[in-house]
Structures are given as structure tokens and as C-alpha cells.
Amino acid sequence: WGRSSVETFEGMLRGIGKRSTGSVFAPVGTRDYSSFITRIRQANPQALYIALTGDDGTAFLRQAAQFRLFERMPVVTETVDMLFTRPAGDAAIGLVGGSRYTFMLDNPANAAFVQRFRSELNEFPDTYDGEQWQACEVLATAVRKAGRTDTEAVVAALRDLEMSSIKGPLKIRACDGQAEQAGLVVRVNRRDGLPHPVPEVIATYAPAEATPVCRAANFA
């Protein structure tokens, strides 16, 4: 995943006439990133792209903060989720990346979902909580549209299904079953009244900008 992410990112850079100044790959489970961060500081790039999550991402963010890396350059990543930013605390502030879902989305459906989630689990929903809830919403809407639950009827109902979800308007296109919906870019910030830094939406892209054409896996 990390290497393919870097390869894709570098390809997109070339597409806009930019180039990477280099890359470093840390083994999974690395706890001491000091040597890698030193190499990054020496390269002094205009910005840093990372493909890390879980404990690896948390460890990197904490040590990057110790080296004041965020003060030297913007740090961006493929997907921001609280799985690794929440344990990092304030060390994650300033991280920018894509997001499949953030509980900070401002719409009535999401507000109701967040309230229900917190009342039952006493925490804020993360990326995959919102993703799975939306998936259940899509399936339930298709079942209601079909009027029954057998597989063929539900699959037929999913084709060109349009609905409003916790992430806003959504369409399941008939050609390949891909969900067309807005793409989000978030930045991790500290907000008053919240127990930890959270991913706030800083840019929203229309479905046509965020979704490859039918049966394509990328924008190449």
C-alpha cells in the first residue's frame, strides 16, 4: 500500500509538471523515525507526502513534532483518519489529506448520526464508522426501492440509485456500481470543546472531480 501510494502520488506530480526530490521507506512497525526525519530535513523539500497509518502513523507524527517538521514544510497524506491522529494528539495538528468521512461534516443527516453514535458509544465516529453507516444506508434504500430482499432485485435497485446520505448526495452508477459522491480534503485542527484535534473539511470536490470514469481505477 505505501509504495503504490507513493508511486501514484509521484505520477500525479509529473502530470502537473512537478517532480519528487526523493523518497524513503520505513519498515512496518518502525518505532524510531529519527534517521528518516533527518534525511527529510536534509532534503528540505517544499512539502512532504506520507503514506502511514495506525501505530506507524502515530509514531511518525509524534517524532515529526519533536523535530518541528511541520514548521519547516506542509505535511500531506493519502487518507486522514483518527485511527492514527487521535493518539498523536497535538502532534497531528496541520496534517492535510483526503478523507472518506469526517464527523465534522456539516449537514443534518450527519449531525443526527454523530449524536446517535456518541450516545451509544461515548466517542466520535471515525472514517470507517461513517463509511459503514453510509453503506448500510445505501443497502437499506435499495431494499426499500426494490420492495423485497432477494439478491437480483436489490442489485437491480442499486443501479443508478440516487439518495442523500451522511456525506451528502450519492449516486450508484449503473455501469460499474461505483458510488459517485463528493471528495473531501481535511486538515487536522484543535477545536474548542473537543477532546482531541479533529479533521476539519477545508475543500470539497464535486463527484465528477473525485471519481474516475466508468471501470477505471484511477485518473491516468
N, C-alpha and C positions, 0 to 999 in steps of 0.2 A: 504493500500500500504506500509506504513512504516514498520509495524510489519511483513508482509510477506517478505519484502526485508531483514530485519534483520534475520528472520528465514532461508531464503535461504543462506544468507552470512555465518551464523554460521554453516550451514550444509556443505558448501564448505570448511570452515576452518577445520572441523572434517575430511573431506576427505583427507586433506594433513597432518593430524596428529597434528593440532593446536587446541587451544580452546579459546573461548571468556572469558575475565575476568569479563564480566558483561554488562548490557545494561540499559539505561534509556530512557523513552518515555515521551516527552513533548506534552501537548495538542495542537491541531491545533490552530493557532492564537497566540501562545506564543510570547510575546514581550521581556520578561526578562529571559534570559537563564543563568544568573549568578549562580544560585543554581545548575543547571545541569552541567555547566562547572566546577564548584568547585568539584563536585563529580567525574568528569572525571579526573581532575588533581590529586585528591587524589588516584584514582585507578592506575594512572600512567601506562597506557598500552603502548605496543610497537607501536601501531598505533590506529587510531580512524576511524571507519566507520560511516558515517551519511547517513540517508535517509530523506532528506529535500529538498524542492524546493520552488519557489515563495517567498512571503514575509517572510515565516518562515525561509527559507534557507538564505536569505539576512540578517535577524536579527541575526541569529546564527553566520554567518561569521564575521559580524562586531564586535560582542561581543567576539568571539574567538580571533580576532586580538587584542582586548584590553587586554585580558588575556594572550596574546602571546602564544596561544595554538599551533600554527604552529611551533614555535621554540622548543617545547617540544616533538612533535610527528608528523609523517606524518598523514595527514587527507585525507581519500578517500571517494568517494560516488558512488552510483549506476550509475547516469547519470549526466554529467556536461552540463548545458546549460546556456546561457547568461541571461535567464529569471531571475535568482537569482544572478549570479555572476557579471553582469554588474552594478546593483545598489550598490553592495557591494564594488566596486572599488578595491583599492589595498588590501583590507582585504581578497579578494578571491585568491590572489596570492599563489601558492603552492598546491591548491586543485587538486587532481587527481581523475579521474573516467572514466567510459565508455562514449562513445559518439556515437549517431546515425548519427550525421553530424556536421562538423565544417567548417566554411567558410575558415579556414586556410588550407584545403586540397589542395595539390599542384598538380593539373592536369589542362589541357587546358579547359575541359568542365566546371569545377567548376569555373575557373577564369572568363570565359565568363558569367556564371550565376551570380557571385558576382558583376561583373561590371554592368550588366543589372539591378540587384536588387537595387544597390546603386544609379544608375542614375534615377530610378523611385521613390524610397522611401527615399533616402538620409540616409540610415543606412545599417549596415551589416546584412546579413541573419543569423538567429539563427537555432537551431536544427530543429524545426518543419517547418520552411520555406524550408530548404533543403529537408526534408523528403517529404513534399507535392509536391515539384517540381519534385523530383525523381518519385513519384507515378504517376504524370501526364505524365512524360516521358515514363514510363512503359506502361501505358494505350495507349498512342499515338502510341508507337511502335507495340503493339498488334493489334491495329486497322489497321495500315498500312500492317502488316503481313497478317491479315485476308482479307483485301480488302473491308471490309464493317463494319458496326457498330452494327449489331444485336447481342444480348447477347451471344447466343450459339457459334457464330463464334469467337467472341472476347475471350470467355473463352477457347475455343479450341486453339486459337493462343497463349494464355498465358502459356499453358503447355510446359515446357522445353524451354521457351523463354530465349534467351541469348542476352545481349546488354551491351554497355558501357554507364555509367551514370556519374553524377557529383561526385559520390562516388566511381567510378571505375567500374570494371566488375561486372555484376549481372546476376544471373540465377533464374528464377521462376521454381522450381522443380515441376514435374507433380504429384507426389504422394500426396502432401498436399497443394500446392500453396504457400509454404514458399519461400521467397527470400533468396537465398544464396549469401552472399557478405562479404567483409572483415569486421572485428570488429576493432574498434578504441579505444585506450586509450589516454586520453589527460591530460595535466597539464595546469592550468591557469597561464599565464606569462604576464609580461609587455613587449610590443614590441614598438620600436621607430616608431613614425609616426601614431600610432593608439590611439584613444581617451580613451581607457579603456583596462584593462587586457583581454586577449583573450585565448581561449582554443587551445593549440598547440598539434599536434599529437606527442606522444612520443613512441608509439608502435602500430603495426598493426598485426592483427591475420588473418590467412587465413580463407576463408569461412568454411572449414571443422572444424576448431577450434572454430569458433564463432557461429555455427548453430547446434542446437540439431538434432538428427536423425529424419527421417520422422514421423510425427504425434506425436512428443514428445514436451512437453512444457519446458523442462529443461534438464540438463545433468545428472540427477540422474540415 
